[in-house]
Amino acid sequence: MTNEKNSTDQLILSNSPHIKAGQSLNKIMWLVVISLIPASFYSIYIYGFNALLLILSSIGGAIIAEALFQLFMKIPITIKDGSAVITGLLIAMNVPPESPIWMVVIGSFFAIIIVKQLFGGLGFNIFNPALAARAFMLASWPVHMTTDWHKFSSTNILAKKISNLSNISPEIFDTVTMATPLGALKEIPNIFIDLNISLTPLYNLLFSMEMFESLFIGNIGGCIGETSALLLLIGGFFLLYKKIITWQIPVFYIGTFAILMLLYYIFSGFPFFYRATLFHILSGGLILGAFFMATDMVTTPITSKGMIIFGVGCGIIAFVIRIWGGYPEGVSYSILLMNATVPLIDKYTKPRVFGKKNES
């Protein structure tokens, strides 16, 4: 009887984790895909059939690249987990709507094979694959990545619903609207200065309620994933609600960026400092990057303190690039540069093991 009792009361030892949250890898990946569907469909509605082709081609390229590499290496094929789909979708959302199909396919192969699989596959890549692919495409085909914007009319890239409220001369107005919102804010003031024209009408146009409505709801020029801040925020809050991501990185990324922008414009004597700060937050890829790429669980810190440091670092770098860099956007490089610091951040923010003294 004693032997039988002891045999049934033996402890069963297993590897951690011992407490599970009911979230599988597949479920997490596909929930991220679902969160991006509203913004993706709206981008297709705004930008047309080529945007749909780019999204499908980029996703297809990522899936094929992963399957071919795993077949060649004779390792299990993992395309059903959804990670390749997310990578392909994010690559498509980071390119202009009129980009060539072949470019995003090559970008997808680069992301999956070079950035992800050669580092050991999902969970081992150092950099976010989609952002690394964007950087690769920008370096390889800069003309396509900076000029293949969707035109709402023959002379309008800026926004679908925008009018010449400030009575700017038609020729200058056409010049303004031939740029994306961030491009117009960074580059067009120099044209006004060279022509000895007051900047006030330009800022009245860029910071008008028409423009902010377009930025928030949609109908603006830019990359496929930049068109609607509202739908991106809905997707981001959905991920927060499902506890797929945590709040630290998006809040400290956008918060740091916003504070630095506000302080910069205040101390530089810019009269529209509040509107300029809001314009920067809603423009470009800040919201897309903060919620969907900076929160990548593989390439970001594992501790709350580390996530805060990561978010602050992203905000600082994005601010510096947008203000003083030669390129109007800085989100992708801010995340990639902070990806490189993650091992160091994890090393110095990991909690002390209970009962163990800190190493001096």
C-alpha positions in Angstrom: 0.0 0.0 0.0 2.8 2.4 0.9 4.6 1.7 -2.4 1.4 2.3 -4.4 0.8 5.5 -2.5 4.3 6.8 -3.1 4.1 6.0 -6.8 1.0 8.0 -7.3 2.2 11.0 -5.3 5.4 11.5 -7.2 6.1 15.0 -8.5 6.1 15.5 -12.3 8.9 17.8 -13.4 8.7 19.7 -16.7 10.4 22.7 -18.4 8.9 26.2 -18.0 6.6 27.9 -18.6 4.4 26.3 -16.0 1.5 28.8 -16.3 0.1 29.2 -19.8 -2.2 32.0 -21.0 -3.9 30.0 -23.7 -2.3 31.9 -26.6 -0.7 29.8 -29.3 1.8 31.2 -31.8 -0.6 30.6 -34.6 -3.4 32.4 -32.8 -1.2 35.4 -32.1 0.0 35.7 -35.6 -3.4 35.4 -37.2 -4.9 37.9 -34.7 -2.3 40.4 -35.9 -3.3 39.8 -39.5 -6.9 40.4 -38.5 -6.0 43.6 -36.8 -4.5 44.9 -40.1 -7.5 43.9 -42.3 -9.5 47.2 -41.9 -6.6 49.4 -42.8 -5.6 47.1 -45.7 -9.1 47.0 -47.2 -9.4 50.8 -46.9 -6.1 51.3 -48.6 -7.3 49.2 -51.5 -10.4 51.2 -51.6 -8.4 54.5 -51.7 -5.5 53.5 -53.9 -7.1 51.0 -56.2 -6.3 47.6 -57.8 -2.5 48.0 -57.8 -2.6 48.2 -54.0 -4.4 44.9 -53.9 -1.9 43.3 -56.3 1.0 44.6 -54.1 -0.5 43.2 -50.9 -1.3 39.8 -52.5 2.1 39.6 -54.3 4.0 40.5 -51.1 2.2 38.0 -49.0 2.5 35.3 -51.7 6.2 36.1 -52.1 6.8 35.7 -48.3 4.9 32.4 -48.1 6.7 31.0 -51.2 10.1 32.1 -49.9 9.6 30.5 -46.5 8.3 27.2 -48.0 11.1 27.0 -50.6 13.8 27.7 -48.0 12.4 25.2 -45.6 12.1 22.5 -48.3 15.7 23.2 -49.4 16.9 22.9 -45.8 14.7 19.9 -45.1 13.2 21.4 -42.0 9.5 21.6 -41.1 7.4 23.9 -43.2 5.8 26.6 -41.0 3.8 28.7 -43.4 0.6 27.9 -41.6 1.6 29.8 -38.5 0.9 33.2 -40.1 4.3 34.8 -39.5 5.1 34.9 -43.2 1.7 36.4 -44.0 2.3 39.2 -41.5 5.7 39.9 -42.9 4.4 40.1 -46.5 1.5 42.3 -45.4 3.7 44.7 -43.5 6.1 44.9 -46.4 3.2 45.9 -48.8 2.0 48.5 -46.3 5.5 50.1 -46.3 5.7 50.8 -50.0 4.1 53.4 -52.3 0.8 52.3 -53.9 2.2 52.4 -57.4 5.3 50.4 -56.7 6.2 47.6 -59.2 5.1 44.1 -58.2 8.5 42.6 -58.7 10.0 44.9 -56.1 7.8 43.8 -53.2 8.3 40.1 -54.2 12.1 40.6 -54.0 11.6 42.5 -50.8 9.6 39.6 -49.4 12.3 37.0 -50.3 14.9 39.2 -48.7 12.9 39.6 -45.5 12.1 35.9 -45.2 15.4 34.3 -46.3 18.1 36.8 -45.4 16.6 38.5 -42.3 14.5 35.7 -40.8 15.6 32.2 -41.9 19.3 32.6 -42.1 19.3 33.8 -38.5 17.5 30.6 -37.5 13.9 31.2 -38.3 11.1 32.7 -36.2 12.3 33.7 -32.8 15.9 34.2 -33.7 15.9 37.1 -36.2 17.6 40.2 -34.8 15.8 42.8 -36.9 12.1 43.2 -37.9 12.0 41.4 -41.3 9.5 43.8 -42.9 11.4 46.9 -41.9 14.7 45.4 -42.9 13.1 44.7 -46.3 11.9 48.3 -46.5 15.4 49.6 -45.8 16.7 47.2 -48.5 14.2 48.3 -51.1 14.8 52.0 -50.3 18.6 51.5 -50.8 18.2 49.4 -53.9 15.3 51.2 -55.7 15.1 54.7 -54.2 13.2 56.2 -57.1 10.4 53.7 -56.8 10.3 54.0 -53.0 10.1 57.8 -53.1 8.1 58.7 -56.2 5.5 55.9 -56.9 2.7 57.6 -55.1 -0.9 57.4 -55.9 -2.3 60.5 -57.6 -5.8 61.6 -56.7 -5.7 63.9 -59.8 -3.0 64.8 -62.3 -1.4 67.2 -59.9 -2.5 65.9 -56.5 -0.7 63.4 -54.3 -1.1 65.2 -51.0 -4.8 64.4 -50.1 -8.0 63.5 -51.9 -10.1 66.1 -50.1 -7.9 69.3 -50.1 -8.7 72.7 -51.5 -6.8 75.9 -51.9 -8.2 77.7 -48.9 -5.2 80.1 -48.6 -5.5 81.3 -52.2 -2.0 80.2 -53.1 -1.2 80.8 -56.8 -2.2 77.7 -58.9 1.3 76.9 -59.9 2.6 76.9 -56.3 -0.5 75.0 -55.1 0.2 72.3 -57.7 3.8 72.1 -56.4 2.5 71.7 -52.8 0.0 68.9 -53.7 2.6 67.0 -55.7 4.2 65.9 -52.4 3.1 63.6 -49.7 2.1 65.2 -46.4 5.5 64.7 -44.7 7.3 65.6 -47.9 5.3 68.8 -48.2 6.1 69.9 -44.7 9.8 69.1 -45.0 10.6 70.2 -48.6 8.0 72.8 -49.7 8.9 75.6 -47.2 12.4 75.9 -48.9 10.6 76.5 -52.2 8.5 79.3 -50.6 11.6 80.8 -49.1 13.5 80.7 -52.4 10.6 82.5 -54.1 10.3 85.0 -51.3 6.7 83.9 -50.5 5.3 84.0 -47.0 5.0 80.5 -45.4 1.8 81.3 -43.6 -0.5 80.3 -46.5 1.4 77.0 -46.8 1.0 76.2 -43.1 -2.7 77.3 -43.2 -3.1 74.7 -45.9 -1.1 71.8 -44.3 -2.6 72.4 -40.8 -6.2 73.0 -42.0 -9.1 71.0 -40.6 -9.5 69.5 -44.1 -6.0 68.1 -43.9 -6.3 66.8 -40.3 -9.6 65.1 -41.3 -7.8 63.4 -44.2 -4.9 62.3 -42.1 -7.2 60.9 -39.4 -9.9 59.2 -41.4 -8.0 58.6 -44.6 -7.5 59.8 -48.2 -3.9 60.9 -48.0 -0.8 60.3 -50.1 1.9 58.0 -48.8 2.6 54.3 -48.4 -0.2 51.8 -48.5 -0.3 51.4 -44.7 -0.4 55.1 -43.9 -3.7 56.2 -45.3 -6.0 56.0 -42.2 -4.8 56.8 -38.6 -8.2 55.8 -37.3 -8.2 52.3 -38.7 -4.6 51.7 -37.6 -5.6 52.8 -34.1 -8.6 50.5 -34.1 -6.3 47.6 -35.1 -3.7 48.6 -32.4 -6.3 48.8 -29.7 -7.7 45.4 -30.8 -4.2 43.9 -30.2 -4.0 45.6 -26.8 -7.5 44.3 -25.9 -6.4 40.8 -26.9 -3.2 41.2 -24.9 -1.1 40.4 -28.0 0.9 43.5 -27.4 1.5 45.7 -24.3 1.0 49.4 -24.0 4.6 50.4 -23.0 6.2 50.6 -26.5 3.4 52.4 -28.4 2.7 54.9 -25.6 6.4 55.7 -24.9 7.2 55.7 -28.6 4.5 58.1 -29.7 4.6 60.1 -26.4 8.4 60.7 -26.6 8.1 61.6 -30.2 5.2 64.0 -29.5 6.9 65.7 -26.6 10.1 66.3 -28.5 8.3 67.6 -31.5 6.3 70.0 -29.4 9.3 71.3 -27.5 11.2 71.7 -30.7 8.5 73.8 -32.4 7.9 75.9 -29.2 11.6 76.7 -28.7 12.2 77.4 -32.4 9.4 80.0 -32.3 7.1 78.2 -34.7 3.6 79.7 -34.5 1.7 76.5 -35.3 3.5 74.3 -32.8 0.4 72.3 -31.6 -0.9 71.7 -35.1 2.6 70.8 -36.4 3.0 68.2 -33.6 -0.3 66.6 -34.3 0.4 66.7 -38.0 3.6 64.7 -37.4 1.8 62.2 -35.2 -0.9 61.5 -37.8 1.4 61.6 -40.8 3.7 58.9 -42.2 4.2 55.5 -40.6 4.4 56.5 -36.9 1.1 54.8 -35.8 1.7 51.8 -38.0 5.2 51.4 -36.7 4.4 52.0 -33.0 1.6 49.5 -32.8 2.5 46.8 -35.4 6.3 46.8 -35.9 7.9 48.2 -32.8 5.9 45.7 -30.8 7.2 42.6 -32.6 7.8 40.1 -29.8 10.9 38.7 -31.3 12.9 41.9 -31.9 11.9 43.9 -28.8 12.8 43.7 -25.1 11.1 41.2 -22.8 10.8 43.3 -19.7 8.5 46.3 -19.0 11.4 48.5 -18.2 13.2 47.4 -21.4 10.1 48.1 -23.4 9.9 51.7 -22.0 13.6 52.3 -22.9 13.0 50.8 -26.4 9.9 53.0 -27.0 11.7 56.2 -25.8 14.7 55.3 -28.0 12.5 54.9 -31.0 10.8 58.2 -30.4 14.1 60.1 -30.1 15.5 58.6 -33.3 12.3 59.1 -35.3 12.2 62.8 -34.1 15.9 63.4 -35.0 15.5 61.9 -38.5 12.3 63.8 -39.3 13.7 67.1 -38.2 17.4 67.0 -39.2 17.6 64.0 -41.6 17.5 64.2 -45.3 14.5 61.9 -45.5 11.1 63.1 -44.3 10.3 59.8 -42.5 12.2 58.2 -39.7 10.0 55.4 -38.3 11.5 52.4 -40.0 15.1 53.3 -39.2 14.3 54.2 -35.6 12.9 50.7 -35.0 15.7 48.9 -36.8 18.4 50.8 -34.9 16.6 50.1 -31.6 16.3 46.4 -32.6 20.1 46.3 -32.5 20.1 47.4 -28.9 17.6 44.8 -27.6 20.2 42.3 -26.3 21.9 45.1 -24.3 18.6 46.4 -23.0 17.5 42.9 -22.0 20.9 42.3 -20.2 20.5 45.4 -18.0 16.8 45.3 -17.4 16.2 41.6 -16.6 15.0 41.1 -13.0 17.3 39.8 -10.4 16.9 36.1 -9.7 15.4 35.6 -6.2 18.1 34.8 -3.7 21.0 35.8 -5.9 23.1 38.9 -5.3 23.6 41.5 -8.1 26.8 41.1 -9.9 29.2 44.0 -9.2 
